[in-house]
């Protein structure tokens, strides 16, 4: 039986909870969830303050992916109807970065489809990263399974943070992808750390994983010492292997957010894809549940929420960007 007060004292004094304690949190249900949310909110406030971390992304290269990730509309196995195009022109990406800055968004990330980008695309993106940094917005990127040499090029160009999701636990990952392995992901994250980049890594929930898988991934992220943890909720897309999955219940999604806040109290917990589709009218509870950041605007192949609406939510909750 989980003791909320015990967890509060443990975490606020700087101690880390164990896997057994994390597993006990997953059993919380009913009205007791609100006690969990209150604790997660208190921990968020204690370790992260009153800042809401906003970022925005651009789908800089879409579709034609060699990988078979079962949740993704850009997968080689997907029959979903999506826009497919090569790397966007530098001017268009810069324009989107300017739009993000206009709303006070601090980070802007370039995301590309595929196992990894080509050398030519790498050099083109390096130029874009320098231009984005010159705008006064922090450049981030998610470009696949890159090595240290490739990441060093981006770091030298001004890249601040590299994103590469674990997606789920090491045990469950083979159920959702077979064209690359978990070890490939870990290798990329270590490479980004080695060249001095900040790390952004999390996963997607609603794939069919268990609560144990969710706990295992959180502890893997803790061991990797990533800086930002994006939490995505599956939007079942027609034509993908998981197109018939059901959306998570809003309170299950919020419970995941709280679980990750308790396991990773000092890290950015950023709510990303599926936020509006899964949470709906409960979207305003993400900060109460322990989150301190979000992606605003659209995602890769799905629509998000306007920056104007997200800024209103942040102000309503008494936070600042």
C-alpha positions in Angstrom: 0.0 0.0 0.0 1.5 3.3 -1.1 1.9 6.0 1.6 1.7 9.4 0.0 3.1 11.2 3.0 6.1 8.9 3.1 6.8 9.6 -0.6 6.5 13.3 -0.1 9.0 13.4 2.7 11.4 11.1 0.8 11.3 13.1 -2.5 11.4 16.6 -1.0 14.5 15.8 1.1 16.2 14.8 -2.2 16.0 11.0 -2.0 15.1 8.9 -5.0 12.2 6.4 -4.9 12.7 2.7 -5.6 11.1 0.7 -8.3 9.0 -1.0 -5.7 7.7 2.3 -4.5 7.1 3.4 -8.1 5.2 0.2 -8.7 3.0 0.9 -5.7 2.1 4.3 -7.2 0.6 2.6 -10.2 -2.0 1.0 -8.0 -3.5 4.3 -6.9 -7.0 4.8 -8.2 -10.4 6.5 -7.6 -10.4 9.6 -5.4 -6.9 8.8 -4.2 -5.6 9.9 -7.6 -6.2 13.5 -6.5 -3.9 13.0 -3.5 -1.3 11.7 -6.0 -1.9 14.8 -8.3 -1.5 17.1 -5.3 1.8 15.5 -4.4 3.1 15.7 -8.0 2.1 19.3 -8.1 4.0 20.1 -4.9 7.1 18.3 -6.2 6.9 20.1 -9.5 6.7 23.4 -7.7 9.5 22.6 -5.3 12.0 21.4 -7.9 10.9 23.2 -11.0 9.5 26.5 -9.7 6.8 28.5 -11.5 8.2 28.2 -15.1 6.3 26.5 -17.9 8.7 25.3 -20.5 7.3 25.7 -24.0 8.7 24.4 -27.2 7.6 24.1 -30.8 8.6 21.7 -33.6 8.6 21.6 -37.3 8.2 18.4 -39.4 11.3 19.3 -41.5 11.3 16.1 -43.6 8.2 13.9 -43.8 7.4 10.3 -44.7 9.4 7.7 -46.7 10.8 6.2 -43.5 12.7 2.9 -43.6 11.7 2.0 -40.0 8.6 0.0 -39.0 7.5 1.7 -35.7 4.0 0.4 -35.3 2.6 3.7 -33.9 3.9 6.0 -36.6 2.1 7.2 -39.7 5.4 7.7 -41.4 6.5 4.1 -40.9 7.5 1.9 -43.8 4.5 -0.4 -42.9 2.0 2.4 -42.5 -0.9 2.9 -45.0 -1.9 6.2 -43.5 -2.4 9.2 -45.8 0.3 11.8 -44.9 2.2 14.5 -46.7 5.6 13.2 -47.9 8.4 15.6 -48.7 12.2 16.1 -48.6 14.0 18.5 -46.3 12.2 21.8 -46.2 13.9 24.9 -47.5 16.0 26.9 -45.0 13.8 30.0 -45.4 10.6 28.1 -44.6 12.1 26.6 -41.4 13.4 30.0 -40.3 9.9 31.5 -40.9 8.4 28.9 -38.6 11.0 29.5 -35.9 10.2 33.3 -36.1 6.5 32.5 -35.6 7.4 30.4 -32.5 9.5 33.2 -31.1 6.7 35.7 -31.6 4.7 33.8 -28.9 7.6 33.7 -26.5 8.4 30.1 -27.1 12.0 29.4 -26.0 12.9 26.2 -27.9 12.3 25.2 -31.5 13.1 21.7 -32.8 13.7 20.3 -36.3 12.3 16.8 -36.6 13.0 14.5 -39.6 11.7 11.1 -40.7 14.0 8.2 -41.3 16.5 6.1 -39.5 19.0 9.0 -39.8 19.6 12.0 -42.0 22.0 12.0 -44.9 25.4 13.8 -44.8 24.0 16.5 -47.1 20.9 17.0 -45.0 23.1 17.1 -41.9 25.2 20.0 -43.3 22.0 21.8 -44.5 20.5 21.5 -41.1 23.6 22.7 -39.4 23.2 26.0 -41.4 19.6 26.2 -40.3 20.5 25.6 -36.6 23.0 28.5 -36.7 20.3 30.8 -38.2 17.8 29.8 -35.6 20.2 30.5 -32.8 20.9 33.9 -34.3 17.1 34.6 -34.0 17.4 34.3 -30.2 15.6 31.0 -29.9 17.2 27.8 -28.6 17.7 25.2 -31.4 16.9 21.5 -30.8 16.8 18.6 -33.2 15.5 15.1 -33.6 17.2 13.5 -36.6 17.5 9.8 -35.9 20.3 7.5 -34.9 23.3 9.8 -35.3 26.9 9.1 -34.1 29.3 11.4 -32.2 30.9 12.9 -35.3 27.5 13.9 -36.8 26.3 15.3 -33.5 29.5 17.2 -33.1 28.8 19.0 -36.4 25.4 20.1 -35.0 26.9 21.1 -31.7 29.4 23.3 -33.4 26.6 24.9 -35.4 24.8 25.9 -32.2 22.6 23.0 -31.4 21.6 23.0 -27.7 19.5 19.8 -27.2 19.1 16.5 -29.0 15.9 14.5 -28.9 15.7 10.8 -29.2 12.9 8.9 -27.5 13.2 5.5 -25.9 9.5 5.1 -26.7 8.8 2.3 -24.1 10.6 -0.2 -22.0 13.5 -2.4 -23.3 11.3 -5.4 -22.7 8.3 -4.1 -24.8 10.2 -2.3 -27.5 10.5 -5.4 -29.8 6.7 -5.4 -29.9 6.6 -2.0 -31.6 9.7 -1.9 -33.8 12.1 -4.5 -35.3 14.2 -2.4 -37.8 16.4 -1.0 -35.0 17.0 -1.9 -31.4 16.9 -0.4 -28.0 20.7 -0.5 -27.9 20.8 1.7 -30.9 18.7 4.3 -29.1 20.9 4.1 -26.0 24.0 4.5 -28.1 22.6 7.7 -29.7 21.7 9.2 -26.4 25.2 8.5 -25.0 26.7 10.0 -28.2 24.7 13.2 -27.7 25.8 13.4 -24.1 29.4 12.8 -25.1 29.5 15.8 -27.3 28.0 18.1 -24.7 24.4 18.3 -25.9 21.4 18.5 -23.5 19.2 15.4 -23.8 15.5 15.1 -24.5 14.1 11.6 -24.3 10.8 10.0 -23.3 8.2 7.9 -24.9 4.7 7.2 -26.1 1.9 5.7 -24.0 -1.1 3.6 -25.0 0.9 1.2 -27.2 -0.3 -1.8 -25.2 2.4 -1.6 -22.6 1.9 -2.4 -19.0 2.4 -0.2 -16.0 5.6 -2.2 -15.3 6.9 -1.1 -18.8 6.1 2.5 -17.9 8.0 2.3 -14.6 11.0 0.5 -16.4 11.3 3.3 -19.0 11.2 6.0 -16.3 14.1 4.3 -14.5 16.0 3.9 -17.7 15.6 7.6 -18.3 16.7 8.3 -14.8 19.9 6.2 -15.3 20.6 8.1 -18.6 20.2 11.4 -16.7 18.2 13.1 -19.5 17.2 16.7 -19.1 13.8 16.7 -20.6 11.2 13.9 -20.7 8.5 14.2 -23.4 5.3 12.3 -22.7 3.2 11.4 -25.7 -0.1 9.7 -25.7 -0.9 7.4 -28.7 -3.4 8.8 -31.2 -4.5 5.6 -33.1 -4.1 6.6 -36.7 -6.0 4.6 -39.4 -3.6 2.7 -41.6 -1.0 2.2 -38.8 -0.5 -1.1 -37.0 -1.9 0.4 -33.8 -4.8 2.2 -35.6 -7.4 0.2 -33.7 -6.0 0.8 -30.2 -8.2 2.8 -27.8 -7.3 6.2 -26.5 -6.0 6.2 -22.9 -8.5 7.4 -20.3 -7.7 11.0 -19.3 -7.0 10.0 -15.7 -4.7 7.2 -16.7 -2.8 9.7 -18.8 -2.5 12.2 -15.9 -1.5 9.3 -13.5 1.4 8.6 -15.9 2.5 12.3 -15.7 2.4 12.1 -11.9 4.3 8.8 -11.8 7.1 10.3 -14.0 7.2 13.5 -11.8 7.8 11.4 -8.7 10.5 9.2 -10.3 12.1 12.2 -12.0 11.4 15.1 -9.7 14.1 17.5 -11.1 13.6 16.9 -14.8 11.4 18.7 -17.3 8.2 16.7 -17.8 6.9 17.8 -21.1 3.4 16.9 -22.4 3.5 16.4 -26.2 1.6 14.4 -28.8 -2.0 13.3 -28.1 -2.5 15.9 -25.3 -5.8 17.3 -26.5 -7.1 14.1 -28.0 -6.6 12.1 -24.8 -7.0 14.7 -22.1 -9.7 16.8 -23.7 -11.4 19.0 -21.1 -8.8 17.7 -18.5 -5.9 19.3 -20.4 -5.9 22.1 -17.8 -4.8 19.5 -15.2 -1.4 18.7 -16.7 0.4 21.1 -14.3 -1.6 19.9 -11.4 -0.5 16.4 -12.3 3.2 17.4 -12.2 4.1 18.5 -15.7 6.1 21.7 -16.2 6.3 21.9 -20.0 4.5 21.2 -23.3 4.9 21.2 -27.0 2.6 23.9 -28.4 1.3 24.1 -31.9 1.1 21.1 -34.3 3.0 17.8 -34.1 4.5 15.7 -36.9 1.3 14.3 -38.6 -1.4 15.4 -36.1 -2.8 18.7 -35.0 -2.0 20.2 -31.6 -3.3 23.3 -29.8 -2.6 26.9 -30.6 0.1 28.8 -28.7 -2.5 31.5 -27.8 -4.7 28.9 -26.0 -1.7 27.4 -24.2 -0.4 30.7 -23.1 -3.9 31.4 -21.6 -3.7 28.1 -19.7 -0.3 28.9 -18.3 -1.4 32.3 -17.1 -4.6 30.8 -15.6 -2.4 28.3 -13.6 -0.2 31.1 -12.3 2.9 30.1 -14.2 5.2 32.0 -16.5 7.3 31.2 -19.5 
